[in-house]
Structure formats: C-alpha cells, structure tokens
Amino acid sequence: MLKLVANPGQAWSYPKLAQALRMSVSETHGAVARCAQANLYNQHSRSPQNSSLLEFLVHGIRYVFPASPGPVVNGLYTSFAAPPLSKELRFESSEAPVMPFMDGPHRGPGIKPIYPTAPEAAWEDPALYSLLALVDAIRTGRSRERKLAQARLTEALS
C-alpha cells in the first residue's frame, strides 16, 4: 500500500507493481488481497484506504513487524536518519540505522525491513523510501521520533 500512496493516481497493474516492489506477481496479488480483507485497500477505487492504513501504521506496524537495531551493515539510512526526519533531529552518525542493502552508501546498525526487497524498491523510488523510513521510525524509534513520523505519515496520507 505504501507504493500506491507514494505514487497517487498512477495507473498500476499487478505485474507493474510486482516489478517495482521486486516481488512476484502472486506475492503482490496476495498482499493486495490481504490488505483489502483488512480494510487497508478499496477494491472498487483500486486505491489504499488512507485512514485505515494510517491507523494500522501508527498503532499496529511495530507489533506486526517488530524491529531493533542489529549489527553494523551497508545500507540506506532509515528511521530518524533518513529524510524527512533527518532534517528535524540531531543524532550521531554512528547511531544512524540503515535498511540492509548491499549497494547502500551508508553503514550503520541494520534494521530488518518490513519485506526483504523493500530496500531495493526504496532505492528506485524516493517517495516510497521516505514512507518506509517513517514506518521504520514508528517501528524502532523513541517517543519523539514516533510522534514526528506519525505527523509526517498523516500529511502523506491526507
């Protein structure tokens, strides 16, 4: 759903979405079906249910996809270390978490992504990257970081 939010109004098909997310078409179809069943996706308008999605991201994502910083790896900055939160918070670069990605330009404590191919998809889509970083801030951040991420997600989903 974050990919659809990141690219509003863009026509999509399962093969296009699967390719952009580095998933198989069957995985993509199954994910969209589960989101529809959970009221996170409207099959008639073929778009995310933004209010339900926001509620899930703010209140449920950290329980469904728990994460904590792991060993130092190459990757893409995430959580508070990635835009848009990196402009609002101060932090030591050695503490900056990353989504593990072999070609990633940064090193830091690795945060397991919500899906194994999420860093690759984020690398190619800056809007998706920002949304995934905000989700990681909710999954791993302290109270202030979670509140800022919630505010930015609310803006993105309204």
N, C-alpha and C positions, 0 to 999 in steps of 0.2 A: 504494500500500500504506500510505503514511503516513496517508491519510484514514481507512482502515479501522482502523488502530492507534489513531488519535485518537478514534474512536467505537466502542469494542469492544462486541460484542453487538448492535449496532444493525442491524436488517434493512436490506438495501440491494438495489437493482436497478441495472442499467446506466444507465437514464435518470436516476435519482436521483443516482447517483454522478457522472455526467457533468455534471448541473446544478450540483452542489456544487463541482465542480472547474473549472467554466467551460470544459468540453471538449465535443466532440461525442460522441455515443453510440458511434460507430465508433472514435474515438480511444481512448475509455475501454475498450471491449471489447478492442481490440488491445493496450493496455497491460496489462490483466489477463492476457490470453493469454501475452504475453511473460514476465510475472512467474511464471506457472505453469510455463512452459518452463524458466525459470531457477531453479526450486525456491524462489521467494520467496512463492508463493501456493499454498494447498492447495485444489484444485477441489472436493474432496469435502466438506470442512468449510466452504468458502466464506470462508476467513479467511487472513490472512498467515501464512507460516512464520516466526515471530518470530526464531528462532535464525539462520536463513539470512539473513533481512533485516538483522539486526544485523551479521552478518559482512560483508555487502555494504556497508552504510553506513559501518562503521568502516574497512574495508580497501580498498573499491573506488570509492566515490562520488566521491572527489576526482580519480580518474583518468578516470572516465567523464564527469563534469560538472565539469571544472576551472573555477576562477574566481579572479579577482583584483579588487581594488577599482578602480573606474573613476572617471569624472567625478562631481562632486557633483550629486545629483538629489534630488527629493522621493521619499519612500518610507516604508516601515515598517522600523524597526530590525530588524536581523538579526544572526546570529552572536553574538559576545560582547556586543553592545549590547542584545539582546532578552532577555526573561525565558526561561528561568530563569538564564542565565549572567550577566546584567547585575547581579544581586544579589551575585554572588561575585567579580566582577572590577572593578578600577578602570581607567578609561580617560578620555581627553579626549573631550568630546562632539564635537569637530570630526573625530575619527577614527572615530566610530561609523558602521559600514557600514549601508546600507539596501538592501532589495529595492525596485527602482524601482516606484513606484505613484503615479500622477498625484494621487490624493486623499490620499496619505500625509501624515501630520502632521509628519514629520521630514525633515531634509536631511542628507545625508552622502554619502560615496563609494558609488556604486552597485555592487551585487554582482548579476551576472546570475543570475536564479532558475533552478532546475532545469527549469522549464517556464514559458512566458510568462504563463500565467494564475495561477500559484502565488500571487502577492501578493494577487490578488482573492479567491481561496479562503481564504487565511490571514486576510484582513480580517474574514471572516464566521465563522471557526471558531478560537477561541483555542487549543484543543488542537492543531490542525493547525499553527497559527502557531508554537507552541513547538517542535514537532518539526522544522519546516522551518528554524527558526533554529538548532537544534542541528546539523542537517545542514550548514548554511552554515558553522558553526564548524569542522566537520571539513573542509569544502572549502577554507576560506580561513584558518583560524586557525593560530596558532603552537602549539608542542607542548603547553603548559599548557592552552590553550583546547580543543585537540582531546581531551586526556585528560578534562577536565571534561565535554565534550559526550558523549564515549563513556560516561562513568559515568551521565549523565542518560538517554541513549538506552537503556542497559542496564536501568535502572529502568523506563522506559516500556514496554519490550518484554518484561518478565518477568511 
